[in-house]
Amino acid sequence: MRTLTLVAILMAQFTGSCSVTSRIIPPTRIEGDEAAVIFIPGANIKGEAYLDTAVAIQKASQLRLWVALTGNYSLNTPNPIELPTAVVDAISALQKAGMKGGNYTGIAHSLGGVFLAPSAATLQLKAVILLGSYLSRSKALSAYPLPLLTLSGELDGQARISRIALEYEQLQNEVKRSPEAVYRIPVINIPGVSHAQFASGPMPPAVTKYDLKPEVSEDVAHALIGAHVSNFLTVTFNSPTAAAVRDAKAALDKSFTDSGTRFQPLLNIKGLDSDGQSSPWAVSSQEFIAGDLVERTKTENKIDSEAVFLSSKPSLVRSGNDVTIKTTTFLKYETNTLDISTIPESPKEVDIKFKSYEAIQEALGLGPQKALKLGPKEALKRGPHESVGHNATSCRLLNELAFGAAFSNSTSQAQERYKAHGRPILFEDDVVYSNGFTWTNTPLKMTEDDAGLHVQSIALNIPVHSIIYPGNFYCKLLSPYRAMEWINVDSLRAHKPSRSFWSLLGLLNS
């Protein structure tokens, strides 16, 4: 976030400061309680692009609602240098136009939200609305000093649904402590809406490169946005009537539940990668490897730091007629210090150290059994405890199981969307090594192109009678959550977006 601020400061200092303007849209209602919304645009998007959205909000609201559309920022991009003055000038312009009272709300799109949210409490604003934007990862939603609406689109290719799901998860936790949080800091997802549809007209390249194809018209999108914003304003300002406030609260309750139907599947699969201390997916995978012996095994898993994981080894200890298997996991994430939402939330690689089927056999004192030869499709049709032998289990098969879990837990709409338009995940046979050094230093091969996402695991399979580390079976795997993000977001783009340094800056400014 500090880097973003530095970029904005350099822009303002070295490109020359423009005079930020405000276009005032008077209320459509003749009478009633007054309020105003002040729009902060996304980068490289003109203030006028939010006119239709503003009109839709006015139409939906029972308040006598004024609008100020700010624009003409340096390089056509909102920044922390000009933004405070832009808000002050917009309030002054609203007052000169005839607005009375002080119920001002800042409503900001994309990068505009990144810069408005931290400074809003120091201005004359009473509330904040983020469109396709979110609080910095370091800021707790519950601690935000003003009422805050986070409004997202299901098909927003920039502020991806999996990033906003983290805000929704915070809201869920806060609602358990204080049910009123659903009205003070609501997080709402609108089905079928894209990043561009919070505005109108041509979008800058950084938006068109990453955004997804919407499934509703612009007019429908604006009407839905208008309804959600209206409900939030009505509850926040407790106006204009008690009946209106009651209805708005009921609508926010419904939106909370409806949004959960799209957010919760993502959060559930995210939980397979890690529950904080261990990886449930690692446990399930080891149980799959155990096959018909699973009833005589107990699997434990621990997520380690990279340094600890490198020296860790799985273990097998027999107790009576059963064995306890202890496995270790390392989750490798992409670097994302700037909290850029086009970067997936999921691990780019899940490294797990298992024990092989033969190792379990030997620990149980069983003789060798013939491994069942199954292809991936056959294995997926069988239950997780019906395969036998490590020859029937590969890292590739575990990847296909991860995809199956992600797909089956996606919404029916996401499933149909992926089948109709998504680029597929293309699984390739494992690269199998015989020594830990090579396995450790070879990453999961995950390559995106216009054909889809190519995934090839790195495996290490040590024979059960080896002198060193017998029966260890290591895999570098596709995260179930990465598979789900691919299904719900990245696969829906026709092409892989380029990520050069300058295109990344362009993304940050949109």
N, C-alpha and C positions, 0 to 999 in steps of 0.2 A: 504494500500500500504506500510506503514511503517513496518507492520508485515511481509510482503513478503520480504522486504529488510533485516530485522533482520534474517529471516530464511536463506536467502542466505549467509549472513555474517557468521553465525554460521557454515553453511556447509563448507565454505571456510577455516575457522579458525580451526575447530576441525576434519575435515576429511583429511586435508593436501591438498595443492594446486597442481594440475596437470599442465603440460605444455600444454596450448591450442595450437592446431595445425591448419594449413590452407592448404587445398588442392587447388591448382590453376588449373583452367580449361582455357586453352588459347582460344582466339576467333576462331570461325569457318570461319569468313570472313577475307580475306587477306588484304583488304584495307577498309578505311572509318574512320569516327570519332569514337574515342575510349571512352568507359565508362566501369564501372565495378560494379557488384553487390556482396555484401559480405553477405553471409547467416549466420544467427544466428539461431540455431535449437530450437525446443521445448524441454522441459525437458524430459530426458530419451530417447531422439531420437538422433541417431548418425548424425553427419554432412553429412556423405555419403548418408544418406537417401534422401537428396535433390538433388542428382546428376541428376536424370531424369527431375525434375522440372527445374533445371538450364539449362539443354540442350534444353528443350522446349522453354525457354525464349530466349536463344541464337538463336534458329531456327527462332523464330518469329520476332526478332529484326533486323532492318536494320543498327544498330550500330555495330561497331567492339567491341563486348562485351566480357569482361573478367569476370571470376567468381572465387570467393574464398569461399570454404566451410569450415567454422570453426567448430571445434569439440574438443573432449577430455577435456571438462570442468570437474571440480570437481563433483563427483557423476553423471557425464554425464548430468549435468544441468547448463545452462547458469545462471550467477549471476552477480550482479553489481560490484563485486570485480574483476573478471577476464575479464568481457566483454570489458571494454575500451582497455585493453592491447591486447585482441584478435583482435579488429578492427585495432589498430595501426600495429600489427604484420602482419595482412592480407594485409594491404596497402603496407607495406614494401616488403612482398613476391610478390605482384603483380608488384611492380616496378622492383624488381630484375628479374622477369620473362620477363620483357620487356614492361610493360604498361607505356604509357606516358600520361601526363595530370592529371587532378584532379577530374574528374567526377565520384565520388564514391557514391554508394547508399547502405544503409543498408537494408537488406530484412530479416525479422524475423518472425518466426512462434510461435504462442501460447505464452508461458511464455517468450520466447526469445523477443517477441515484447513488453511485459510488461516492461522488463528491458532496452531494446534498446531505446524506444521512449523518455524517460526523459533525456537520456544522449547524444543522437545523435548530438545535436547542438554543443556540446563541443568537438566533434571529427572532423575528416576531411570529414565528410559525407555531401553531397549536397542535399540528399533526403532520405526518409524513406518509406519502404513498409511493411505493417503489413498483415500477412497471418493468418486468423483465430484468430486475436488479435485486440486490440483496445486501445485507450487512456484511462487513468484513468478517472472516472466519474467527477472528480474535474477539469479536464483540458478541456478548450474549444477548439474544433476542429479548429475554425477560428484563434485562437491565436498561433497555433503551428508554430514554427519559420522556419520550412523547408517544402518544398513540401512533401505531405503525401498521400499515397494511402492506403486506408483500403479495403482489399479484403476479402470477406467472401463467405462461401458456404451456399446454401439454406438448406442443410441437415447436417450442422455442429451441432453436439450434445453437444459441449462444448462451443464454442463462438456462442451461440444460435442466431438465426436470429432476435429475438425480442430485444436482447441487441445491435446488430449492427444497428437495426432500429433507435435507439436513435442517433447514429452517422449520419445516413442518414437524420434524422429530422434536426439536426444542419446544415448539408450541404444545405438542402432545404432553410432554413432561410438565410444562408449566400449568396446563389445564388440570392436571391431576392435583396440583397444589391449590390452584385458584381458577375455578371454572370461568370467571369473568375474563380471563386472558383471551378467550376466543373472540372477544369484542375489542380488546385493547391492542392486541398484536396479531391479528388474523393472518394466516398464510393460506392463500387460495390459489388453486390451479384450475384454469379454464380449458375444458376439452377442445381439441382441434385447433387451437390458436397458436400462431407463430410469433416470433420476436418482432417482426416487421409490423404486425397488425396492431401494435399499441400506437402506431402512427399511421400515416397514409403516404401514398406516392412513392417515387423512386427511392431506393435505399442505397447507402454507400456500399462499396465492394466488400468490406469486412462483414457486413450483415448478410449480403446475398451469398457469400462464400460458405457461411456456416449455417444459415437458417434452414429450417425444414419447410416442406410444402404444407400450407394450412389445409384444414378440411372444412372450414366454414368461410363464408364470404366476409369481406371487410366490414360491411354493414352489420352483420350478425356479431362479429367480434367486438365492434365498438359498442353495440347495444349491451352485450354481456359485461364488458368492462364498465360501462355506465351504471349498470345495475349494482355491481359489486362495490364500486366507489360510492355510489349513493347510499347504500346500506351502511358502509363504514362511517361516512360523514354524519348520517342521521344519528347513529349511536354515539359517535364521538362528541357531537355538539348537543345531544339530547334534545333534538328539535326536528320537525316543528311541532309535533303533537305526541302525546303519550302513546296513542295507537300506532303512529308511524314508527316510533322507537321500538315498540313491542314487535311489530312486523319485521323491522330491520334486524333485530336480534334473532328472530326465528330464521330469517334468511341466512344470517351468518352462521348459525348453528348448522343449517342444512349444507352450506358451502363447506364447512369444516369436515362434515361426514363425507360429502361427495368427493372432495379433494383427496381424502384418505383412500378412496378406492383406486386412485392412480399413484399416490405416494407410497402407500403401505406395501404393495408388492415389491417395490424397489428396496424399501427398508428391510423387509423380511429376508430378501436374498443377500443384501449387504451383511446381515447378521450371520450368514453362513460362512463368510470369510473370517469373521472375528466376532467373538462375544466379549472381547476385552482381554481375556487371559489365554484363550484357546481358540482353535479353529474348528467349529462344528463340521465344516466340509472335510477337513483332514480326518476327523473321526469317522465320518460316513464313508470316505474313500478307503480307509484301512479296513472297515467292516466289509466293504465290497470285495477287497482283496482276499479277506478271510473266507469268503464264499460259504461253503457248506459247514465250515468249522466255526462260523461266527457265534453260535450259541455257546461255545466253550471259550470265548474270548471276551476280554474287557479292554477297551481302548481308551487311553488317556492321551491328551495332546497339550502341548505348551507352545505358545508363540514366543519366539526369542528375538532378540536383536540380531542384526547380521553377524556381529562378531561372535556372539555366543552360539548362534546357529551353525556357523562354520565348523566349530569344534564338537558340536553335539552328535550323538549317535542314538538311533532308536534302540530300545531294549525289549527283551521278552523274558518274563519270569513266570514259571509255573507255580501254581498253588492248588494242590489237590488234582482235580480233573480239569482244571481250567488254566488259562494263561492270561497275564496282564501285559498288554503291549503299550509301551510309552513311545509316542512319536513327537517330533518337533516340527515347527513351521516357521518360515520367515516370509513376511508379506512385503513385497517390494513395490513402492508407489513411485509415480512420476513426480519429479520436483515441481512444486507449484506454490512457491512463496508469495506470489502475487494474487493467489486465489482466483485464477482465471477459469471461468466456468466451461470453456470449451475443452479443457483437459478433464478426462474422466475422473470420477471420484474413486473408482475401484482400483485395486492393485493391478499393476501391469504384469505381475508374475506372482504365483504362489508356489514357494519351494517347500516340499514336504519330504521328510525322511521316514519311510515306512519299513515294516518287516514283511518279507515275502511269504507267500502261501506255504512254500516248502519249509521255511523257518518255523512257522506255526505248527505244521505237521510234526516236525522233528521234536519240538518242545513238548508236544502232546504224546510223543512216543508212538506215533502212527507211521506205518510204512508208506512208501511213495505210492501215490495214486495217479492214474492217467488224467492228464489235464484235458478239460473239455475245450475243444476249439470252437470259439464263437467269433463271428464278425461283429462289428459295432452295432449294427441294426438288430441282430439276434440277441446280443447281450442286453440292449436297452429294453427289449420286450420281456426279459426275465426279471424276476425280483432281485433286489440287491444282494440277497443271500443265496442265490441259486447258481452262481458261477463257481467253478472250481479251478484251482491251479493258477499260478501266476502267468503261465503261458496264455491263459484266456484273458488275462488282465494286462493292459499296457497303459502307459501314461496317456496315449491317444484316447483310449476308451474312457478314461476318467475325464478327459476334456469333453468328450461327447456327452457324458453323463452330466457335466456341469452345464452344457448348453441345454440339455433336456430339462434340467431343473429350472433354468432361467426362462426358457420358453413356456413351460407349463405353468409357471407362476406369474407370467405377464398377463395383463388384462386381455380379454378376448379381442378388444379393438387393436391392441398392440400386436397380437398374434396375426390378425388378418392383415394389418398394415405391413408387417414384416414379410408375410408370404406373398403379398401382392407387389411390394415395391422394394423390399430390403435386399441389399447385397448380402449374400450368404457368408457364413463362417466356413472356411474350407480347411478341413482337418487333414494333416499329413502324418505319415508314420514317424514314430519316434527316432531321434538320433540317440543311439545307445552307446554309452561309454563304459569303460571297464575300470576307470580310476577316478577317485574323488576330486583330484586337482582339476582335471579337464571338465568334469561335470560342474564344479563350483564356478569356474571361470567362463562358462558358456551360457548365455542368457536364453530364456524361452524365445523361440523365433516367432514373432508376431508381426506380420507385414500386411499393411493395407494397400490395396490398389482398386481400380475400378471394378475388378471382378469380385472383390469381397475382402474378407480378412483371413489371411493364411496363418494357420496356427500349427506349430510343430514343437512338440515337447522334447526336452533333454532328459534322458533317463540314465540311471546307473543301476545295474542289476548284478549283484555279487552272488555267486553260487553258494548254496547252503553249506558246502563242505570246504569253502575257502578258508585258509588259515587266518586271513585278515578280514574282519567285519563280515562274517558269514551271514547270508540271508538278508542283507540290507537291500532295500529297493527304494531308490530315490527318484523323485519326479519334479520337474519344473512345469507347472500347470497353468492353464487358463483359469482365472478367477470366475466363479459363477456370476458374481456381480458385474465383472467386465463383459461377460456374455450378455447379461441383461441390458447393460448400457448400450451395447452394440445393437441389440434387437430393438430397443426403444428409441435410440437417438442416432448413432453414427451410421448405421446401415442404411438409413433413409435418405442420405445424401447420395446423389448419383456419382459423385467423384470424391476422392480424398482431397480435403483442403490442404493447401501448402502451408508450411509453418516456418517461413523465413523470419529473421529477426524483425524486419520492417513490417511484414504482414502481421506479426504478433503485436507490434505496437498499434497497428491499425485496428486489430481486434480489441485491444484495451480501450481504444477510443471510440467504441461503438456500443 
